[in-house]
Amino acid sequence: MTNREIQKYTLEDVIEQRNKALEDVRKSGENIKRKMRLLFEPPKANSKLELFAGNIDRIIAIYDGVMLGAKIIRKIRGLRIRR
């Protein structure tokens, strides 16, 4: 056997390490939320024209999503075996 000291942990040590780990997880979660918000947040409009263009862009994206969903549903229904 080697001359190694066995480190003994007390309940307080374990609780302290757990709290540090939880704090790290919370900080990471907040960081992820902030980055996702920045990634998907629409750009700030500096004028009414930019605001209008941004609204039109969102409307077109919604329409495109709805049409794509409708096409996918039609394809799935077409693949079913009809009796």
Secondary structure by P-SEA (a helix, b strand, c coil): ccbbbbbbbcaaaaaaaaaaaaaaaaaaaaaaaaaaaaaccccccccaaaaaaaaaaaaaaaaaaaaaaaaaaaaaaaacccc
